Amino acid sequence: MRFIFSVCISCLLVFVACKSENNSSTETTNSVVKKDTILEYKNDLNFGRLPGIVGVFDVPAMLALYKADSCELKNLSKKLAQIYGQLQHEAERNGVEVNGPLGQIKFNNNPDNFKFACFLLMKQTPANLPLFGNEVILKGGKMLVYNHFGPAENLHISYQVIKNFLTEKKLNVTSAMREFYVVPPSQENKSNCITVILVPVS
């Protein structure tokens, strides 16, 4: 529960601090898993542990238990805690092998109707349809990878570096960015967290 609380506080701080240019309201990065497809997904996020821009990689598709939602900014922390808790409960109920960190996609920066999705990476499609959330495949493709080291309140600095790099290299963002909380902040130490940011580009 402490982990979920820490992630939620971090997400709230990031939203307040970061003025992302990504205002995509589409969810084209995701597709529902067909139940006759039983595949194993690696969900590999091992891009090294150097801070900052790591490079542009061909990232494979990822299987996730996914819940899209929206709320007012003032209710975001409570909403995120609720969703992450329910996703973890659903994974346990369904015997799902979790295969990676918790993640989030932000679709806009509207404080009155903030649209986002929370997800939990899975190794394999579960036998039963989830009672909460959906099984989706996060599409693969070319992605800029950025390792953010440090507290979430400094994420806006990383996003500015990403924006400058995209402009300099003439890269276009093709869909919503993804955040993965590889080493989530703890209540004791918020400075040791690692957030991996994936930016789909062309």
C-alpha positions in Angstrom: 0.0 0.0 0.0 2.9 2.3 0.8 4.2 1.7 -2.8 0.9 2.6 -4.3 0.7 5.8 -2.2 4.2 6.8 -3.2 3.4 6.3 -6.9 0.2 8.3 -6.6 1.9 11.2 -4.9 4.7 11.1 -7.6 2.1 11.2 -10.4 0.4 14.1 -8.8 3.6 16.0 -8.5 4.6 15.3 -12.1 1.3 16.5 -13.4 1.6 19.8 -11.4 5.2 20.3 -12.4 5.2 19.0 -16.0 3.5 20.9 -18.8 3.7 18.2 -21.4 3.1 19.0 -25.1 1.2 15.8 -25.5 -2.5 16.5 -25.7 -3.5 13.4 -27.6 -6.9 12.1 -26.5 -6.7 9.0 -28.6 -5.7 5.6 -27.2 -4.3 4.2 -30.5 -1.3 2.7 -28.6 -3.6 0.0 -27.3 -5.5 -2.9 -28.7 -7.6 -5.4 -26.9 -6.1 -8.9 -26.7 -8.0 -11.6 -28.6 -8.7 -14.5 -26.3 -7.6 -17.1 -28.9 -4.2 -15.6 -28.8 -1.9 -17.1 -26.1 1.4 -15.4 -26.4 4.3 -14.7 -23.9 5.5 -11.2 -23.7 9.0 -10.2 -22.5 8.1 -6.6 -21.5 11.8 -5.8 -21.6 12.6 -2.4 -20.1 16.4 -3.1 -19.8 17.8 -0.1 -21.6 20.7 0.3 -19.3 21.0 2.5 -16.2 22.6 5.6 -17.6 20.6 8.8 -16.7 19.1 10.9 -19.4 18.5 10.1 -23.1 19.5 6.5 -23.8 18.6 6.5 -27.5 15.9 5.4 -29.9 15.1 1.7 -29.9 12.7 -0.8 -31.5 10.6 -1.6 -28.5 8.4 -4.8 -28.7 4.7 -4.9 -27.9 3.9 -5.2 -24.3 1.0 -7.1 -22.7 -0.8 -5.1 -19.9 -3.8 -5.1 -17.6 -5.0 -1.7 -18.3 -7.6 0.8 -17.0 -8.3 4.1 -18.6 -10.1 6.8 -16.5 -10.5 10.5 -16.0 -11.0 12.8 -13.0 -10.5 16.3 -11.7 -6.9 17.0 -10.7 -7.8 17.5 -7.1 -9.0 13.8 -7.0 -6.1 12.3 -8.9 -4.1 10.9 -6.1 -7.0 9.1 -4.6 -8.1 7.8 -8.0 -4.7 6.5 -8.9 -4.4 4.6 -5.5 -7.7 3.0 -6.1 -6.9 1.9 -9.7 -3.5 0.5 -9.0 -4.8 -1.4 -6.0 -7.6 -2.9 -8.1 -5.2 -3.8 -10.9 -3.0 -5.6 -8.4 -5.9 -7.4 -6.8 -7.2 -8.5 -10.3 -3.8 -9.8 -11.2 -3.7 -11.9 -8.0 -7.2 -13.1 -8.4 -6.5 -14.2 -12.0 -3.2 -15.8 -11.2 -1.4 -13.4 -13.5 2.4 -13.3 -13.4 3.4 -9.6 -13.2 6.3 -8.9 -15.6 7.4 -5.4 -15.0 6.7 -2.2 -13.1 3.5 -0.2 -12.9 3.0 2.3 -15.6 0.9 5.3 -16.7 -0.1 7.1 -19.8 -1.3 10.7 -19.7 -3.6 11.8 -22.5 -4.0 15.5 -21.6 -3.3 18.2 -19.0 -6.8 19.3 -18.4 -7.2 19.9 -14.6 -11.0 19.7 -14.9 -11.0 16.4 -16.8 -7.6 14.8 -16.7 -7.5 11.7 -18.9 -5.0 8.9 -18.1 -4.5 5.2 -18.0 -2.9 3.0 -15.4 -1.4 -0.3 -16.3 0.3 -3.4 -15.0 2.6 -5.4 -17.3 1.8 -9.1 -17.6 3.9 -12.0 -18.9 1.1 -14.0 -20.4 -2.6 -13.6 -21.2 -4.6 -15.0 -18.3 -7.1 -17.8 -18.8 -10.1 -15.7 -17.7 -11.3 -12.3 -18.7 -10.5 -9.7 -16.0 -13.3 -8.4 -13.8 -11.5 -5.1 -13.6 -9.7 -3.4 -16.4 -8.9 -4.8 -19.8 -6.1 -6.9 -21.3 -4.4 -4.8 -23.9 -1.3 -4.9 -26.1 0.7 -1.7 -25.9 1.9 -1.4 -29.4 5.6 -1.7 -30.1 7.7 0.4 -32.4 10.5 3.0 -32.5 10.7 4.8 -29.1 12.9 7.4 -27.5 14.0 6.0 -24.2 14.8 8.4 -21.3 15.9 7.3 -17.8 14.9 9.8 -15.1 16.8 9.5 -11.9 15.6 11.3 -8.8 12.4 12.7 -7.3 9.3 13.0 -9.3 9.0 16.7 -8.8 12.0 17.1 -11.1 10.4 15.2 -14.0 9.4 18.4 -15.7 13.2 19.0 -16.3 13.5 15.6 -18.0 10.4 16.3 -20.2 12.0 19.6 -21.3 15.2 17.8 -22.2 13.1 15.3 -24.2 11.2 18.1 -26.0 14.5 19.8 -26.9 15.9 16.5 -28.2 12.9 15.8 -30.3 13.0 19.2 -31.9 16.8 19.0 -32.5 16.5 15.6 -34.2 13.3 16.4 -36.0 11.5 13.5 -34.4 7.7 13.4 -34.3 5.7 12.0 -31.4 3.3 9.5 -32.8 1.3 8.6 -29.7 1.1 9.1 -26.0 4.2 8.8 -23.9 4.5 6.0 -21.3 6.0 6.2 -17.8 7.3 3.2 -16.0 8.0 3.4 -12.3 11.0 1.0 -12.3 12.2 2.1 -8.8 9.3 3.8 -7.2 9.9 6.4 -4.5 9.6 5.3 -0.9 8.3 7.5 1.9 11.7 7.3 3.4 13.7 8.3 0.3 12.1 10.0 -2.7 15.4 10.8 -4.4 16.4 7.3 -5.3 13.5 6.5 -7.7 14.0 5.7 -11.4 11.3 6.5 -14.0 11.7 5.1 -17.5 9.9 7.3 -20.1 9.1 5.8 -23.6 8.2 8.2 -26.3 6.8 6.7 -29.6 8.5 8.5 -32.4 8.9 8.6 -36.2 
